[in-house]
Amino acid sequence: MKTKIEGILIKKVPYQDRHVIGTLLLRSGRSLSVLFYGGMGGGKKHKASTLELGYMMKLELSHAKRNSELHRAKEWTPLWCYEYIRLNHKAFSTMCFYLEMVSHLCAEEDLFDDHADFDESMVGLFRVLSNALFHLEERLKSQKCDPHSEIVIFLGKLLIEQGVFPTRDNCAFCDGALEKLGRIYLVTDHGGFSCGECATHLEEAMMSSSQEGRELWEILGSVANHRYQELSELKMQDKGVIHTLLNYACYQLHLEIGRLKSLKMVLSFK
């Protein structure tokens, strides 16, 4: 059994008086549930808790039986902490949205699998989340943080890593080039963009408006062609592009948009 692990804390639930059951997204892109005895802090020495959502943690686990669903942490220490996210409620809510999205997509880790280290099929989830948290903290530090922009960048990078990023070069139906067209539509159930002529034959409920489609086409081009930390604030003329991209992401990733509890908060930002 692998006993030394690193991961981002994506969930935590109080257990009894001073303990915590936490879920970590490991570097493998898979999740692991861990019991932290005394993780709430407090006690006679009034010890502070180092278990905060979004922290990157290093753990040593106790040995467990193969069928154990919950592992126990012997020691833990933060490898990366944020300072500015905790002071901004919009940023903190945005972070919670990231964590919730990832928690619905990740599979469980098996620490007893000797071949797990060679399976990199899910590692993209960890890469997106770690980059998103660092980017959010750095934008706050520079006082240039727009939560809507951060959400769109996160969703774009997540779609790339999950292999469902919308095709941009050509129309999903006639294969015509889209770059010079004025009217472009994002078609949710076909995983790409459509030209205006093809869009006239499509179901309106499954596609964006022309304005949103053109703006998303340009924004997603920037997201796809730049590394995460190279991206600054995305300028959006129509905030409806966030709703459109969210609907697209949830459809392609097989998520029920109503299950995302943090979504109502982030969409209420002005």
Backbone as CSV, one residue per row, in Angstrom:
resi,resn,N_x,N_y,N_z,CA_x,CA_y,CA_z,C_x,C_y,C_z
1,MET,0.842,-1.210,0.000,0.000,0.000,0.000,0.873,1.256,0.000
2,LYS,0.495,2.221,-0.826,1.185,3.501,-0.869,0.744,4.346,0.321
3,THR,1.692,4.846,1.103,1.337,5.576,2.326,1.659,7.069,2.267
4,LYS,2.511,7.491,1.339,2.852,8.909,1.239,2.201,9.489,-0.018
5,ILE,1.323,10.464,0.202,0.542,11.015,-0.902,0.514,12.548,-0.823
6,GLU,0.127,13.163,-1.922,-0.066,14.610,-1.982,-1.353,14.882,-2.752
7,GLY,-2.090,15.889,-2.320,-3.332,16.202,-3.012,-3.974,17.476,-2.504
8,ILE,-4.968,17.938,-3.243,-5.718,19.149,-2.896,-6.982,18.753,-2.151
9,LEU,-7.245,19.412,-1.034,-8.438,19.121,-0.242,-9.659,19.702,-0.947
10,ILE,-10.546,18.836,-1.448,-11.708,19.299,-2.196,-13.007,19.190,-1.403
11,LYS,-12.984,18.432,-0.306,-14.148,18.334,0.581,-13.666,18.135,2.000
12,LYS,-14.437,18.620,2.967,-14.150,18.268,4.353,-15.449,18.305,5.149
13,VAL,-15.588,17.314,6.038,-16.786,17.176,6.856,-16.356,16.956,8.301
14,PRO,-16.886,17.740,9.253,-16.562,17.517,10.667,-16.999,16.123,11.111
15,TYR,-16.188,15.504,11.950,-16.492,14.176,12.471,-16.280,14.189,13.978
16,GLN,-17.360,13.898,14.717,-17.334,13.986,16.172,-16.905,15.395,16.605
17,ASP,-16.127,15.519,17.663,-15.832,16.853,18.193,-14.696,17.570,17.468
18,ARG,-13.609,16.858,17.199,-12.419,17.544,16.708,-11.814,16.923,15.464
19,HIS,-12.498,15.963,14.885,-11.918,15.249,13.752,-12.532,15.721,12.429
20,VAL,-11.880,15.352,11.344,-12.319,15.753,10.008,-12.215,14.568,9.056
21,ILE,-13.247,14.374,8.263,-13.157,13.451,7.131,-12.991,14.312,5.883
22,GLY,-11.862,14.175,5.244,-11.553,15.002,4.078,-11.395,14.174,2.821
23,THR,-11.700,14.784,1.698,-11.485,14.157,0.390,-10.426,14.955,-0.345
24,LEU,-9.424,14.257,-0.830,-8.324,14.897,-1.546,-8.336,14.496,-3.014
25,LEU,-8.033,15.459,-3.876,-7.768,15.134,-5.271,-6.267,14.946,-5.388
26,LEU,-5.845,13.717,-5.609,-4.428,13.399,-5.651,-3.809,13.825,-6.983
27,ARG,-2.495,13.774,-7.048,-1.791,14.150,-8.277,-2.184,13.249,-9.449
28,SER,-2.704,12.089,-9.150,-3.160,11.159,-10.189,-4.464,11.610,-10.829
29,GLY,-5.140,12.601,-10.206,-6.445,13.038,-10.689,-7.581,12.223,-10.114
30,ARG,-7.264,11.363,-9.155,-8.279,10.556,-8.487,-8.434,11.014,-7.039
31,SER,-9.555,10.657,-6.431,-9.859,11.145,-5.086,-9.605,10.077,-4.035
32,LEU,-9.387,10.533,-2.804,-9.168,9.633,-1.678,-9.788,10.251,-0.434
33,SER,-10.556,9.456,0.303,-11.163,9.907,1.554,-10.260,9.548,2.719
34,VAL,-10.014,10.524,3.584,-9.051,10.355,4.672,-9.639,10.892,5.971
35,LEU,-9.416,10.153,7.055,-9.820,10.604,8.388,-8.640,11.281,9.067
36,PHE,-8.835,12.533,9.462,-7.807,13.308,10.150,-8.191,13.439,11.623
37,TYR,-7.528,12.680,12.483,-7.807,12.785,13.915,-7.257,14.120,14.435
38,GLY,-8.122,14.879,15.094,-7.728,16.190,15.594,-7.636,17.243,14.509
39,GLY,-8.192,16.964,13.338,-8.071,17.861,12.201,-8.794,19.189,12.352
40,MET,-9.736,19.263,13.311,-10.452,20.526,13.535,-9.625,21.516,14.332
41,GLY,-8.512,21.026,14.914,-7.709,21.905,15.764,-8.325,22.031,17.150
42,GLY,-7.933,23.075,17.872,-8.461,23.269,19.225,-7.701,22.449,20.253
43,GLY,-8.392,21.937,21.244,-7.747,21.180,22.311,-7.113,22.082,23.353
44,LYS,-6.372,21.487,24.271,-5.749,22.247,25.359,-4.745,23.270,24.847
45,LYS,-4.073,22.946,23.752,-3.066,23.860,23.209,-3.652,24.838,22.187
46,HIS,-4.977,24.762,21.983,-5.661,25.645,21.031,-4.974,25.626,19.665
47,LYS,-4.686,24.436,19.221,-3.963,24.257,17.965,-4.834,24.647,16.772
48,ALA,-4.273,25.420,15.852,-5.024,25.842,14.670,-5.101,24.701,13.660
49,SER,-6.193,24.655,12.921,-6.346,23.643,11.886,-5.625,24.073,10.618
50,THR,-4.961,23.135,9.976,-4.296,23.412,8.697,-5.066,22.782,7.537
51,LEU,-6.263,22.302,7.826,-7.077,21.645,6.802,-8.113,22.628,6.258
52,GLU,-7.760,23.284,5.181,-8.661,24.244,4.550,-8.927,23.812,3.114
53,LEU,-10.162,24.011,2.671,-10.511,23.684,1.296,-9.570,24.387,0.327
54,GLY,-9.105,23.646,-0.652,-8.226,24.221,-1.662,-6.747,24.171,-1.329
55,TYR,-6.401,23.766,-0.105,-4.987,23.656,0.265,-4.382,22.413,-0.392
56,MET,-3.139,22.534,-0.797,-2.374,21.386,-1.278,-1.702,20.750,-0.081
57,MET,-1.979,19.472,0.167,-1.523,18.799,1.378,-0.559,17.656,1.066
58,LYS,0.355,17.430,2.009,1.242,16.270,1.979,0.894,15.407,3.171
59,LEU,0.625,14.120,2.933,0.166,13.228,3.992,1.006,11.960,4.072
60,GLU,1.084,11.427,5.284,1.540,10.059,5.497,0.385,9.311,6.130
61,LEU,0.003,8.214,5.511,-1.146,7.442,5.962,-0.730,6.239,6.789
62,SER,-1.622,5.832,7.682,-1.437,4.568,8.386,-1.752,3.429,7.425
63,HIS,-1.146,2.298,7.642,-1.452,1.138,6.810,-2.891,0.699,7.065
64,ALA,-3.569,0.323,6.005,-4.975,-0.071,6.121,-5.207,-1.368,5.378
65,LYS,-6.344,-1.989,5.638,-6.721,-3.201,4.931,-7.166,-2.844,3.526
66,ARG,-7.066,-3.804,2.627,-7.343,-3.553,1.215,-8.765,-3.058,0.981
67,ASN,-9.724,-3.520,1.767,-11.115,-3.129,1.536,-11.518,-1.870,2.306
68,SER,-10.574,-1.142,2.859,-10.889,0.064,3.629,-11.378,1.181,2.705
69,GLU,-12.520,1.772,3.063,-13.040,2.892,2.282,-12.511,4.218,2.808
70,LEU,-12.025,4.213,4.047,-11.554,5.441,4.666,-10.157,5.214,5.229
71,HIS,-9.207,6.001,4.764,-7.831,5.891,5.235,-7.613,6.864,6.388
72,ARG,-6.601,6.591,7.179,-6.304,7.433,8.340,-4.959,8.134,8.153
73,ALA,-4.957,9.434,8.397,-3.729,10.222,8.257,-2.926,10.174,9.556
74,LYS,-1.648,9.786,9.440,-0.748,9.828,10.601,-0.183,11.235,10.770
75,GLU,0.253,11.813,9.683,0.840,13.160,9.691,0.377,13.894,8.441
76,TRP,0.257,15.209,8.538,-0.081,16.002,7.363,0.461,17.419,7.518
77,THR,0.775,18.004,6.372,1.292,19.367,6.374,0.911,20.040,5.053
78,PRO,0.595,21.322,5.069,0.256,22.019,3.814,1.505,22.263,2.969
79,LEU,1.387,22.020,1.681,2.459,22.322,0.738,2.225,23.669,0.060
80,TRP,0.961,24.012,-0.107,0.603,25.299,-0.709,-0.678,25.810,-0.057
81,CYS,-0.654,27.083,0.329,-1.819,27.718,0.947,-2.103,29.030,0.228
82,TYR,-3.324,29.458,0.230,-3.666,30.765,-0.327,-3.819,31.777,0.806
83,GLU,-3.640,33.032,0.478,-3.808,34.123,1.436,-4.968,35.036,1.051
84,TYR,-5.096,35.310,-0.244,-6.067,36.301,-0.708,-7.453,35.707,-0.958
85,ILE,-7.537,34.447,-1.341,-8.830,33.829,-1.635,-9.734,33.859,-0.414
86,ARG,-9.187,33.619,0.756,-9.994,33.574,1.970,-10.583,34.938,2.332
87,LEU,-9.995,36.010,1.806,-10.432,37.365,2.162,-11.445,37.937,1.174
88,ASN,-11.780,37.190,0.141,-12.685,37.667,-0.897,-13.795,36.636,-1.095
89,HIS,-15.021,36.984,-0.722,-16.095,35.987,-0.747,-16.421,35.520,-2.160
90,LYS,-16.270,36.400,-3.157,-16.514,35.989,-4.534,-15.463,34.976,-4.989
91,ALA,-14.224,35.243,-4.642,-13.147,34.328,-5.016,-13.300,32.998,-4.286
92,PHE,-13.678,33.049,-3.010,-13.848,31.812,-2.248,-14.987,30.981,-2.839
93,SER,-16.076,31.634,-3.220,-17.197,30.919,-3.842,-16.789,30.337,-5.187
94,THR,-15.972,31.077,-5.937,-15.460,30.576,-7.217,-14.614,29.331,-7.003
95,MET,-13.762,29.364,-5.976,-12.952,28.203,-5.645,-13.841,27.014,-5.296
96,CYS,-14.881,27.241,-4.515,-15.792,26.154,-4.139,-16.465,25.549,-5.364
97,PHE,-16.750,26.385,-6.360,-17.313,25.884,-7.610,-16.312,24.963,-8.317
98,TYR,-15.048,25.383,-8.358,-14.007,24.519,-8.938,-13.988,23.151,-8.250
99,LEU,-13.938,23.190,-6.927,-13.818,21.954,-6.149,-15.026,21.050,-6.360
100,GLU,-16.204,21.666,-6.429,-17.418,20.866,-6.616,-17.452,20.227,-8.000
101,MET,-17.081,20.981,-9.023,-17.050,20.425,-10.377,-16.121,19.219,-10.444
102,VAL,-14.930,19.385,-9.907,-13.939,18.311,-9.951,-14.397,17.100,-9.154
103,SER,-15.053,17.335,-8.026,-15.498,16.221,-7.182,-16.515,15.328,-7.894
104,HIS,-17.264,15.892,-8.832,-18.247,15.107,-9.590,-17.592,14.311,-10.724
105,LEU,-16.371,14.673,-11.084,-15.728,14.065,-12.246,-14.666,13.031,-11.899
106,CYS,-14.093,13.130,-10.704,-12.952,12.255,-10.381,-13.402,10.876,-9.906
107,ALA,-12.589,9.890,-10.221,-12.801,8.519,-9.748,-11.990,8.307,-8.472
108,GLU,-12.281,7.234,-7.755,-11.584,6.958,-6.498,-10.227,6.307,-6.756
109,GLU,-9.261,6.669,-5.923,-7.912,6.101,-6.007,-7.857,4.757,-5.279
110,ASP,-7.064,3.860,-5.812,-6.801,2.573,-5.163,-5.316,2.528,-4.805
111,LEU,-5.003,2.738,-3.542,-3.604,2.785,-3.114,-2.937,1.419,-3.118
112,PHE,-3.728,0.384,-3.309,-3.164,-0.964,-3.332,-2.834,-1.416,-4.755
113,ASP,-3.173,-0.594,-5.740,-2.908,-0.945,-7.134,-1.472,-0.567,-7.488
114,ASP,-0.637,-1.558,-7.714,0.778,-1.322,-8.009,0.997,-0.645,-9.357
115,HIS,-0.025,-0.673,-10.229,0.129,-0.098,-11.568,-0.500,1.297,-11.666
116,ALA,-1.047,1.801,-10.552,-1.756,3.076,-10.592,-0.855,4.235,-11.005
117,ASP,0.411,4.188,-10.621,1.332,5.284,-10.946,1.577,5.424,-12.447
118,PHE,1.276,4.370,-13.204,1.503,4.405,-14.651,0.253,4.844,-15.423
119,ASP,-0.864,4.995,-14.710,-2.122,5.405,-15.340,-2.273,6.916,-15.211
120,GLU,-2.124,7.629,-16.312,-2.207,9.091,-16.293,-3.481,9.605,-16.954
121,SER,-4.496,8.743,-17.063,-5.715,9.109,-17.778,-6.511,10.206,-17.078
122,MET,-6.327,10.361,-15.764,-7.113,11.345,-15.011,-6.271,12.517,-14.506
123,VAL,-4.988,12.514,-14.802,-4.093,13.512,-14.226,-4.448,14.935,-14.649
124,GLY,-5.154,15.065,-15.773,-5.560,16.379,-16.240,-6.458,17.112,-15.262
125,LEU,-7.271,16.382,-14.491,-8.134,17.011,-13.488,-7.306,17.744,-12.442
126,PHE,-6.250,17.088,-11.971,-5.382,17.726,-10.982,-4.672,18.924,-11.595
127,ARG,-4.232,18.783,-12.823,-3.513,19.873,-13.485,-4.410,21.110,-13.611
128,VAL,-5.659,20.914,-14.034,-6.578,22.045,-14.188,-6.877,22.693,-12.845
129,LEU,-7.187,21.883,-11.836,-7.565,22.444,-10.540,-6.405,23.190,-9.889
130,SER,-5.220,22.605,-9.908,-4.073,23.264,-9.278,-3.738,24.572,-9.995
131,ASN,-3.787,24.574,-11.325,-3.535,25.795,-12.081,-4.606,26.848,-11.816
132,ALA,-5.864,26.403,-11.710,-6.974,27.335,-11.483,-6.846,28.023,-10.127
133,LEU,-6.494,27.273,-9.091,-6.356,27.851,-7.752,-5.181,28.835,-7.704
134,PHE,-4.075,28.452,-8.301,-2.906,29.335,-8.310,-3.198,30.611,-9.102
135,HIS,-3.861,30.460,-10.242,-4.201,31.612,-11.082,-5.145,32.557,-10.339
136,LEU,-6.142,31.997,-9.652,-7.093,32.807,-8.889,-6.380,33.601,-7.803
137,GLU,-5.477,32.959,-7.088,-4.729,33.628,-6.023,-3.837,34.736,-6.603
138,GLU,-3.180,34.475,-7.710,-2.290,35.474,-8.308,-3.066,36.671,-8.853
139,ARG,-4.233,36.430,-9.429,-5.046,37.542,-9.926,-5.549,38.410,-8.779
140,LEU,-5.891,37.785,-7.674,-6.312,38.548,-6.492,-5.157,39.361,-5.937
141,LYS,-3.982,38.781,-5.960,-2.796,39.472,-5.453,-2.519,40.737,-6.263
142,SER,-2.766,40.656,-7.564,-2.537,41.815,-8.427,-3.750,42.738,-8.498
143,GLN,-4.822,42.375,-7.742,-6.052,43.163,-7.678,-6.708,43.301,-9.053
144,LYS,-6.607,42.257,-9.853,-7.204,42.255,-11.185,-7.967,40.954,-11.404
145,CYS,-8.872,40.680,-10.486,-9.577,39.388,-10.528,-11.054,39.581,-10.852
146,ASP,-11.497,39.010,-11.972,-12.904,38.980,-12.354,-13.378,37.533,-12.245
147,PRO,-14.252,37.209,-11.283,-14.689,35.816,-11.096,-15.285,35.197,-12.354
148,HIS,-16.031,35.997,-13.138,-16.623,35.455,-14.363,-15.537,35.002,-15.347
149,SER,-14.504,35.817,-15.469,-13.390,35.466,-16.344,-12.703,34.197,-15.846
150,GLU,-12.497,34.099,-14.540,-11.838,32.925,-13.962,-12.649,31.655,-14.219
151,ILE,-13.962,31.761,-14.128,-14.822,30.600,-14.342,-14.749,30.127,-15.791
152,VAL,-14.770,31.081,-16.735,-14.703,30.720,-18.151,-13.362,30.065,-18.486
153,ILE,-12.275,30.606,-17.946,-10.957,29.995,-18.179,-10.923,28.577,-17.617
154,PHE,-11.409,28.422,-16.398,-11.435,27.102,-15.761,-12.232,26.103,-16.595
155,LEU,-13.431,26.490,-17.019,-14.273,25.576,-17.792,-13.615,25.229,-19.125
156,GLY,-13.002,26.224,-19.769,-12.322,25.949,-21.035,-11.198,24.958,-20.872
157,LYS,-10.357,25.158,-19.869,-9.239,24.236,-19.620,-9.745,22.854,-19.210
158,LEU,-10.829,22.819,-18.444,-11.401,21.534,-18.029,-11.914,20.758,-19.240
159,LEU,-12.573,21.450,-20.157,-13.083,20.796,-21.366,-11.947,20.252,-22.223
160,ILE,-10.836,20.983,-22.279,-9.668,20.504,-23.033,-9.137,19.215,-22.426
161,GLU,-8.949,19.212,-21.119,-8.394,18.035,-20.440,-9.329,16.836,-20.507
162,GLN,-10.632,17.093,-20.559,-11.599,15.993,-20.608,-11.896,15.539,-22.039
163,GLY,-11.279,16.210,-23.011,-11.430,15.790,-24.399,-12.750,16.161,-25.045
164,VAL,-13.451,17.171,-24.505,-14.747,17.575,-25.069,-14.765,19.070,-25.393
165,PHE,-13.586,19.633,-25.651,-13.501,21.037,-26.043,-14.174,21.194,-27.405
166,PRO,-15.016,22.217,-27.580,-15.725,22.357,-28.862,-14.786,22.611,-30.034
167,THR,-15.057,21.954,-31.145,-14.262,22.174,-32.356,-14.502,23.592,-32.868
168,ARG,-13.401,24.285,-33.224,-13.497,25.709,-33.565,-13.154,26.021,-35.021
169,ASP,-12.339,25.229,-35.642,-11.834,25.587,-36.965,-12.912,25.549,-38.044
170,ASN,-13.733,24.520,-37.993,-14.718,24.325,-39.056,-16.110,24.077,-38.493
171,CYS,-17.105,24.365,-39.302,-18.495,24.108,-38.922,-18.682,22.618,-38.655
172,ALA,-19.379,22.303,-37.586,-19.592,20.909,-37.195,-20.469,20.157,-38.185
173,PHE,-21.102,20.873,-39.143,-22.038,20.228,-40.061,-21.547,20.244,-41.520
174,CYS,-21.157,21.427,-42.012,-20.738,21.511,-43.418,-19.230,21.543,-43.593
175,ASP,-18.498,21.614,-42.487,-17.033,21.614,-42.477,-16.434,22.896,-43.069
176,GLY,-17.248,23.928,-43.223,-16.739,25.193,-43.734,-15.946,25.938,-42.683
177,ALA,-14.938,26.728,-43.108,-14.115,27.494,-42.178,-14.952,28.557,-41.473
178,LEU,-14.698,28.744,-40.179,-15.502,29.655,-39.363,-14.824,30.990,-39.076
179,GLU,-13.521,31.071,-39.262,-12.747,32.204,-38.777,-13.271,33.558,-39.260
180,LYS,-13.691,33.659,-40.514,-14.074,34.952,-41.074,-15.587,35.184,-41.067
181,LEU,-16.327,34.271,-40.498,-17.781,34.414,-40.493,-18.244,35.317,-39.360
182,GLY,-19.288,36.077,-39.596,-19.833,36.958,-38.566,-20.786,36.234,-37.643
183,ARG,-21.563,35.300,-38.203,-22.537,34.561,-37.395,-22.013,33.152,-37.109
184,ILE,-21.772,32.881,-35.832,-21.301,31.567,-35.390,-22.128,31.158,-34.182
185,TYR,-22.477,29.889,-34.094,-23.301,29.387,-32.990,-22.613,28.195,-32.333
186,LEU,-22.621,28.158,-31.003,-22.139,26.971,-30.291,-23.291,25.981,-30.185
187,VAL,-23.074,24.779,-30.698,-24.123,23.755,-30.708,-23.775,22.702,-29.662
188,THR,-24.529,22.699,-28.578,-24.195,21.887,-27.402,-24.158,20.398,-27.691
189,ASP,-25.173,19.883,-28.368,-25.262,18.429,-28.542,-24.404,17.900,-29.687
190,HIS,-23.706,18.799,-30.410,-22.807,18.354,-31.480,-21.350,18.674,-31.183
191,GLY,-21.093,19.224,-30.007,-19.714,19.417,-29.559,-18.883,20.362,-30.384
192,GLY,-19.519,21.379,-30.978,-18.747,22.314,-31.778,-19.551,23.532,-32.186
193,PHE,-18.977,24.299,-33.096,-19.622,25.523,-33.573,-20.221,25.298,-34.960
194,SER,-21.249,26.064,-35.239,-21.932,25.964,-36.518,-21.919,27.318,-37.229
195,CYS,-21.906,27.277,-38.543,-22.063,28.517,-39.311,-23.532,28.931,-39.290
196,GLY,-23.815,30.148,-39.702,-25.176,30.652,-39.644,-26.143,29.886,-40.525
197,GLU,-25.687,29.469,-41.700,-26.575,28.760,-42.624,-27.001,27.414,-42.060
198,CYS,-26.056,26.672,-41.514,-26.402,25.357,-40.940,-27.260,25.501,-39.688
199,ALA,-27.048,26.598,-38.964,-27.764,26.803,-37.706,-29.259,26.998,-37.905
200,THR,-29.665,27.411,-39.107,-31.092,27.640,-39.355,-31.896,26.346,-39.290
201,HIS,-31.232,25.212,-39.372,-31.916,23.921,-39.347,-31.824,23.230,-37.980
202,LEU,-31.271,23.935,-36.982,-31.021,23.304,-35.688,-32.061,23.689,-34.655
203,GLU,-32.118,22.887,-33.591,-33.034,23.146,-32.479,-32.462,24.275,-31.618
204,GLU,-33.219,25.334,-31.431,-32.732,26.518,-30.725,-32.318,26.220,-29.288
205,ALA,-32.984,25.284,-28.643,-32.695,24.991,-27.222,-31.288,24.439,-27.029
206,MET,-30.684,23.899,-28.085,-29.371,23.277,-27.956,-28.251,24.119,-28.559
207,MET,-28.531,25.394,-28.846,-27.463,26.224,-29.394,-27.522,27.629,-28.820
208,SER,-26.397,28.321,-28.908,-26.285,29.678,-28.385,-26.914,30.667,-29.349
209,SER,-26.994,31.918,-28.911,-27.346,32.988,-29.838,-26.122,33.279,-30.708
210,SER,-26.316,34.040,-31.767,-25.192,34.370,-32.650,-24.146,35.209,-31.932
211,GLN,-24.595,36.180,-31.135,-23.660,37.047,-30.420,-22.835,36.259,-29.417
212,GLU,-23.512,35.411,-28.627,-22.802,34.583,-27.647,-21.859,33.616,-28.348
213,GLY,-22.298,33.039,-29.444,-21.486,32.068,-30.159,-20.193,32.668,-30.679
214,ARG,-20.300,33.853,-31.290,-19.104,34.504,-31.817,-18.145,34.874,-30.698
215,GLU,-18.696,35.383,-29.584,-17.840,35.789,-28.465,-17.177,34.575,-27.828
216,LEU,-17.921,33.497,-27.665,-17.350,32.276,-27.102,-16.282,31.693,-28.022
217,TRP,-16.511,31.777,-29.322,-15.529,31.272,-30.285,-14.191,31.978,-30.094
218,GLU,-14.234,33.281,-29.901,-13.008,34.059,-29.716,-12.381,33.805,-28.349
219,ILE,-13.208,33.793,-27.304,-12.697,33.575,-25.945,-12.050,32.204,-25.812
220,LEU,-12.724,31.180,-26.320,-12.185,29.822,-26.198,-10.919,29.651,-27.033
221,GLY,-10.784,30.451,-28.073,-9.538,30.431,-28.828,-8.377,30.905,-27.979
222,SER,-8.608,31.965,-27.200,-7.560,32.465,-26.298,-7.226,31.434,-25.227
223,VAL,-8.250,30.802,-24.675,-8.037,29.797,-23.626,-7.244,28.611,-24.161
224,ALA,-7.558,28.186,-25.373,-6.901,27.003,-25.945,-5.461,27.276,-26.349
225,ASN,-5.165,28.508,-26.732,-3.850,28.813,-27.307,-2.868,29.439,-26.325
226,HIS,-3.250,29.545,-25.068,-2.345,30.104,-24.064,-2.301,29.200,-22.838
227,ARG,-1.141,29.148,-22.216,-1.020,28.418,-20.956,-1.842,29.135,-19.902
228,TYR,-2.246,28.397,-18.864,-3.128,28.954,-17.838,-2.571,30.257,-17.262
229,GLN,-1.309,30.243,-16.855,-0.747,31.399,-16.167,-0.430,32.559,-17.122
230,GLU,-0.546,32.333,-18.437,-0.368,33.412,-19.403,-1.651,34.207,-19.624
231,LEU,-2.769,33.651,-19.179,-4.063,34.278,-19.415,-4.352,35.351,-18.367
232,SER,-4.744,36.515,-18.847,-5.166,37.579,-17.933,-6.693,37.627,-17.961
233,GLU,-7.280,38.757,-17.664,-8.732,38.858,-17.610,-9.337,38.787,-19.007
234,LEU,-10.337,37.925,-19.185,-11.033,37.816,-20.455,-12.132,38.881,-20.512
235,LYS,-12.172,39.637,-21.586,-13.191,40.669,-21.740,-14.449,40.054,-22.345
236,MET,-15.556,40.141,-21.615,-16.818,39.581,-22.093,-17.856,40.680,-22.222
237,GLN,-18.396,40.819,-23.431,-19.434,41.813,-23.658,-20.782,41.329,-23.152
238,ASP,-21.005,40.036,-23.248,-22.285,39.438,-22.877,-22.046,38.383,-21.798
239,LYS,-22.537,38.634,-20.591,-22.359,37.671,-19.500,-23.115,36.361,-19.744
240,GLY,-23.992,36.368,-20.749,-24.710,35.140,-21.075,-23.798,34.040,-21.564
241,VAL,-22.577,34.400,-21.990,-21.650,33.375,-22.461,-21.295,32.402,-21.338
242,ILE,-21.332,32.861,-20.088,-21.030,31.974,-18.961,-22.093,30.896,-18.854
243,HIS,-23.364,31.296,-18.926,-24.460,30.324,-18.861,-24.376,29.331,-20.025
244,THR,-24.087,29.855,-21.206,-23.993,28.995,-22.384,-22.868,27.976,-22.238
245,LEU,-21.705,28.437,-21.769,-20.570,27.540,-21.600,-20.825,26.535,-20.480
246,LEU,-21.480,26.958,-19.421,-21.836,26.040,-18.333,-22.771,24.937,-18.824
247,ASN,-23.771,25.328,-19.579,-24.712,24.337,-20.115,-23.994,23.357,-21.033
248,TYR,-23.083,23.883,-21.846,-22.307,23.021,-22.739,-21.448,22.051,-21.933
249,ALA,-20.740,22.583,-20.915,-19.853,21.746,-20.102,-20.627,20.651,-19.380
250,CYS,-21.753,21.010,-18.780,-22.538,20.011,-18.040,-23.097,18.944,-18.973
251,TYR,-23.525,19.343,-20.161,-24.035,18.366,-21.136,-22.938,17.407,-21.567
252,GLN,-21.774,17.956,-21.916,-20.677,17.120,-22.417,-20.059,16.250,-21.329
253,LEU,-20.075,16.734,-20.084,-19.461,15.986,-18.981,-20.478,15.141,-18.215
254,HIS,-21.715,15.104,-18.711,-22.790,14.292,-18.119,-23.059,14.675,-16.663
255,LEU,-23.147,15.976,-16.420,-23.453,16.491,-15.087,-24.824,17.148,-15.094
256,GLU,-25.550,16.994,-14.002,-26.818,17.701,-13.842,-26.516,19.070,-13.258
257,ILE,-26.841,20.101,-14.002,-26.489,21.445,-13.565,-27.136,21.789,-12.225
258,GLY,-28.289,21.196,-11.934,-28.972,21.447,-10.666,-28.266,20.855,-9.460
259,ARG,-27.323,19.935,-9.693,-26.587,19.314,-8.580,-25.444,20.189,-8.085
260,LEU,-25.103,21.212,-8.833,-23.976,22.073,-8.454,-24.466,23.135,-7.466
261,LYS,-24.258,22.873,-6.196,-24.793,23.737,-5.151,-24.145,25.120,-5.130
262,SER,-22.897,25.201,-5.554,-22.186,26.479,-5.529,-22.519,27.359,-6.727
263,LEU,-23.233,26.810,-7.699,-23.467,27.528,-8.948,-24.330,28.769,-8.753
264,LYS,-25.351,28.658,-7.927,-26.251,29.800,-7.697,-25.481,31.001,-7.173
265,MET,-24.513,30.757,-6.313,-23.726,31.845,-5.738,-22.856,32.516,-6.796
266,VAL,-22.123,31.740,-7.580,-21.199,32.341,-8.532,-21.927,33.053,-9.667
267,LEU,-23.114,32.572,-10.028,-23.860,33.214,-11.099,-24.536,34.509,-10.634
268,SER,-24.579,34.721,-9.326,-25.214,35.933,-8.808,-24.243,37.122,-8.777
269,PHE,-22.947,36.880,-9.037,-21.982,37.959,-9.011,-22.278,38.981,-10.102
270,LYS,-22.057,40.237,-9.790,-22.238,41.319,-10.759,-20.885,41.918,-11.124
